[in-house]
C-alpha cells in the first residue's frame, strides 16, 4: 500500500456520506441506502479487507447514489411539469 492510500479511501467515504446525508429521498429508499453504506464501511474495516476492494465498494456505492440522485431529480422534474 502506498502512503496516502488510506486518505484516498477516507475522502471517498466522506464524500459518499455527505452525498447520502444531502439526498432528499423517500424514507424507505434513504434507509436502504444508509444500510448499504454501513455495509460498505463494515466490509472495509474487516480484518481481511484490502484497499483495492474497499475502493471498488465505495465506487459502486457512489454509482448507486448517483442513480438515486438522477431518479429523484427525474421524479421531481416530472412532478413540477404536471402541476398547473
Biotite code that builds the C-alpha atoms (Angstrom):
import biotite.structure as struc

atoms = struc.array([
    struc.Atom([0.000, 0.000, 0.000], chain_id="A", res_id=1, res_name="UNK", atom_name="CA", element="C"),
    struc.Atom([1.316, 3.441, -0.912], chain_id="A", res_id=2, res_name="UNK", atom_name="CA", element="C"),
    struc.Atom([1.409, 6.339, 1.557], chain_id="A", res_id=3, res_name="UNK", atom_name="CA", element="C"),
    struc.Atom([-1.800, 8.306, 1.332], chain_id="A", res_id=4, res_name="UNK", atom_name="CA", element="C"),
    struc.Atom([-3.911, 5.434, 0.008], chain_id="A", res_id=5, res_name="UNK", atom_name="CA", element="C"),
    struc.Atom([-5.881, 5.346, 3.248], chain_id="A", res_id=6, res_name="UNK", atom_name="CA", element="C"),
    struc.Atom([-6.512, 9.068, 2.812], chain_id="A", res_id=7, res_name="UNK", atom_name="CA", element="C"),
    struc.Atom([-7.995, 8.464, -0.642], chain_id="A", res_id=8, res_name="UNK", atom_name="CA", element="C"),
    struc.Atom([-10.361, 5.853, 0.755], chain_id="A", res_id=9, res_name="UNK", atom_name="CA", element="C"),
    struc.Atom([-11.288, 8.092, 3.689], chain_id="A", res_id=10, res_name="UNK", atom_name="CA", element="C"),
    struc.Atom([-12.025, 11.024, 1.362], chain_id="A", res_id=11, res_name="UNK", atom_name="CA", element="C"),
    struc.Atom([-14.225, 8.884, -0.868], chain_id="A", res_id=12, res_name="UNK", atom_name="CA", element="C"),
    struc.Atom([-16.123, 7.551, 2.141], chain_id="A", res_id=13, res_name="UNK", atom_name="CA", element="C"),
    struc.Atom([-16.593, 11.097, 3.422], chain_id="A", res_id=14, res_name="UNK", atom_name="CA", element="C"),
    struc.Atom([-17.896, 12.203, 0.022], chain_id="A", res_id=15, res_name="UNK", atom_name="CA", element="C"),
    struc.Atom([-20.343, 9.307, -0.068], chain_id="A", res_id=16, res_name="UNK", atom_name="CA", element="C"),
    struc.Atom([-21.531, 10.069, 3.469], chain_id="A", res_id=17, res_name="UNK", atom_name="CA", element="C"),
    struc.Atom([-22.011, 13.745, 2.622], chain_id="A", res_id=18, res_name="UNK", atom_name="CA", element="C"),
    struc.Atom([-23.953, 12.998, -0.550], chain_id="A", res_id=19, res_name="UNK", atom_name="CA", element="C"),
    struc.Atom([-26.108, 10.471, 1.275], chain_id="A", res_id=20, res_name="UNK", atom_name="CA", element="C"),
    struc.Atom([-26.878, 13.000, 4.016], chain_id="A", res_id=21, res_name="UNK", atom_name="CA", element="C"),
    struc.Atom([-27.890, 15.636, 1.456], chain_id="A", res_id=22, res_name="UNK", atom_name="CA", element="C"),
    struc.Atom([-30.278, 13.410, -0.510], chain_id="A", res_id=23, res_name="UNK", atom_name="CA", element="C"),
    struc.Atom([-33.986, 14.006, -0.123], chain_id="A", res_id=24, res_name="UNK", atom_name="CA", element="C"),
    struc.Atom([-35.464, 10.594, -0.824], chain_id="A", res_id=25, res_name="UNK", atom_name="CA", element="C"),
    struc.Atom([-38.478, 8.631, 0.347], chain_id="A", res_id=26, res_name="UNK", atom_name="CA", element="C"),
    struc.Atom([-37.779, 7.148, 3.788], chain_id="A", res_id=27, res_name="UNK", atom_name="CA", element="C"),
    struc.Atom([-37.607, 3.538, 2.590], chain_id="A", res_id=28, res_name="UNK", atom_name="CA", element="C"),
    struc.Atom([-35.034, 4.331, -0.096], chain_id="A", res_id=29, res_name="UNK", atom_name="CA", element="C"),
    struc.Atom([-32.981, 6.525, 2.231], chain_id="A", res_id=30, res_name="UNK", atom_name="CA", element="C"),
    struc.Atom([-32.939, 3.734, 4.832], chain_id="A", res_id=31, res_name="UNK", atom_name="CA", element="C"),
    struc.Atom([-31.891, 1.182, 2.209], chain_id="A", res_id=32, res_name="UNK", atom_name="CA", element="C"),
    struc.Atom([-29.009, 3.402, 1.094], chain_id="A", res_id=33, res_name="UNK", atom_name="CA", element="C"),
    struc.Atom([-27.915, 4.044, 4.698], chain_id="A", res_id=34, res_name="UNK", atom_name="CA", element="C"),
    struc.Atom([-27.827, 0.295, 5.362], chain_id="A", res_id=35, res_name="UNK", atom_name="CA", element="C"),
    struc.Atom([-25.824, -0.212, 2.173], chain_id="A", res_id=36, res_name="UNK", atom_name="CA", element="C"),
    struc.Atom([-23.357, 2.489, 3.244], chain_id="A", res_id=37, res_name="UNK", atom_name="CA", element="C"),
    struc.Atom([-22.959, 0.845, 6.657], chain_id="A", res_id=38, res_name="UNK", atom_name="CA", element="C"),
    struc.Atom([-22.313, -2.488, 4.932], chain_id="A", res_id=39, res_name="UNK", atom_name="CA", element="C"),
    struc.Atom([-19.596, -0.878, 2.785], chain_id="A", res_id=40, res_name="UNK", atom_name="CA", element="C"),
    struc.Atom([-17.974, 0.659, 5.873], chain_id="A", res_id=41, res_name="UNK", atom_name="CA", element="C"),
    struc.Atom([-18.135, -2.637, 7.766], chain_id="A", res_id=42, res_name="UNK", atom_name="CA", element="C"),
    struc.Atom([-16.598, -4.528, 4.847], chain_id="A", res_id=43, res_name="UNK", atom_name="CA", element="C"),
    struc.Atom([-13.746, -2.026, 4.630], chain_id="A", res_id=44, res_name="UNK", atom_name="CA", element="C"),
    struc.Atom([-12.986, -2.466, 8.345], chain_id="A", res_id=45, res_name="UNK", atom_name="CA", element="C"),
    struc.Atom([-12.936, -6.255, 8.181], chain_id="A", res_id=46, res_name="UNK", atom_name="CA", element="C"),
    struc.Atom([-9.529, -7.805, 9.011], chain_id="A", res_id=47, res_name="UNK", atom_name="CA", element="C"),
    struc.Atom([-9.223, -9.393, 5.560], chain_id="A", res_id=48, res_name="UNK", atom_name="CA", element="C"),
    struc.Atom([-10.182, -6.191, 3.705], chain_id="A", res_id=49, res_name="UNK", atom_name="CA", element="C"),
    struc.Atom([-7.777, -4.608, 1.259], chain_id="A", res_id=50, res_name="UNK", atom_name="CA", element="C"),
    struc.Atom([-7.601, -1.135, -0.203], chain_id="A", res_id=51, res_name="UNK", atom_name="CA", element="C"),
    struc.Atom([-8.485, -2.073, -3.775], chain_id="A", res_id=52, res_name="UNK", atom_name="CA", element="C"),
    struc.Atom([-11.631, -3.901, -2.702], chain_id="A", res_id=53, res_name="UNK", atom_name="CA", element="C"),
    struc.Atom([-12.565, -1.002, -0.444], chain_id="A", res_id=54, res_name="UNK", atom_name="CA", element="C"),
    struc.Atom([-12.156, 1.484, -3.285], chain_id="A", res_id=55, res_name="UNK", atom_name="CA", element="C"),
    struc.Atom([-14.266, -0.719, -5.574], chain_id="A", res_id=56, res_name="UNK", atom_name="CA", element="C"),
    struc.Atom([-17.005, -0.985, -2.950], chain_id="A", res_id=57, res_name="UNK", atom_name="CA", element="C"),
    struc.Atom([-17.078, 2.777, -2.420], chain_id="A", res_id=58, res_name="UNK", atom_name="CA", element="C"),
    struc.Atom([-17.135, 3.391, -6.191], chain_id="A", res_id=59, res_name="UNK", atom_name="CA", element="C"),
    struc.Atom([-20.069, 1.001, -6.593], chain_id="A", res_id=60, res_name="UNK", atom_name="CA", element="C"),
    struc.Atom([-21.915, 2.698, -3.746], chain_id="A", res_id=61, res_name="UNK", atom_name="CA", element="C"),
    struc.Atom([-21.271, 6.148, -5.260], chain_id="A", res_id=62, res_name="UNK", atom_name="CA", element="C"),
    struc.Atom([-22.711, 4.877, -8.536], chain_id="A", res_id=63, res_name="UNK", atom_name="CA", element="C"),
    struc.Atom([-25.817, 3.715, -6.661], chain_id="A", res_id=64, res_name="UNK", atom_name="CA", element="C"),
    struc.Atom([-26.102, 7.138, -5.001], chain_id="A", res_id=65, res_name="UNK", atom_name="CA", element="C"),
    struc.Atom([-25.736, 8.914, -8.341], chain_id="A", res_id=66, res_name="UNK", atom_name="CA", element="C"),
    struc.Atom([-28.518, 6.762, -9.770], chain_id="A", res_id=67, res_name="UNK", atom_name="CA", element="C"),
    struc.Atom([-30.716, 7.636, -6.776], chain_id="A", res_id=68, res_name="UNK", atom_name="CA", element="C"),
    struc.Atom([-29.995, 11.338, -7.330], chain_id="A", res_id=69, res_name="UNK", atom_name="CA", element="C"),
    struc.Atom([-30.858, 11.039, -11.027], chain_id="A", res_id=70, res_name="UNK", atom_name="CA", element="C"),
    struc.Atom([-34.032, 9.146, -10.242], chain_id="A", res_id=71, res_name="UNK", atom_name="CA", element="C"),
    struc.Atom([-35.074, 11.672, -7.583], chain_id="A", res_id=72, res_name="UNK", atom_name="CA", element="C"),
    struc.Atom([-34.279, 14.586, -9.904], chain_id="A", res_id=73, res_name="UNK", atom_name="CA", element="C"),
    struc.Atom([-36.227, 12.975, -12.717], chain_id="A", res_id=74, res_name="UNK", atom_name="CA", element="C"),
    struc.Atom([-39.226, 12.406, -10.489], chain_id="A", res_id=75, res_name="UNK", atom_name="CA", element="C"),
    struc.Atom([-39.238, 15.950, -9.141], chain_id="A", res_id=76, res_name="UNK", atom_name="CA", element="C"),
    struc.Atom([-38.960, 17.495, -12.609], chain_id="A", res_id=77, res_name="UNK", atom_name="CA", element="C"),
    struc.Atom([-41.821, 15.317, -13.841], chain_id="A", res_id=78, res_name="UNK", atom_name="CA", element="C"),
    struc.Atom([-43.936, 16.343, -10.849], chain_id="A", res_id=79, res_name="UNK", atom_name="CA", element="C"),
    struc.Atom([-43.228, 20.015, -11.482], chain_id="A", res_id=80, res_name="UNK", atom_name="CA", element="C"),
    struc.Atom([-44.262, 19.666, -15.125], chain_id="A", res_id=81, res_name="UNK", atom_name="CA", element="C"),
    struc.Atom([-47.553, 18.043, -14.197], chain_id="A", res_id=82, res_name="UNK", atom_name="CA", element="C"),
    struc.Atom([-48.513, 20.744, -11.727], chain_id="A", res_id=83, res_name="UNK", atom_name="CA", element="C"),
    struc.Atom([-50.761, 23.537, -13.064], chain_id="A", res_id=84, res_name="UNK", atom_name="CA", element="C"),
])
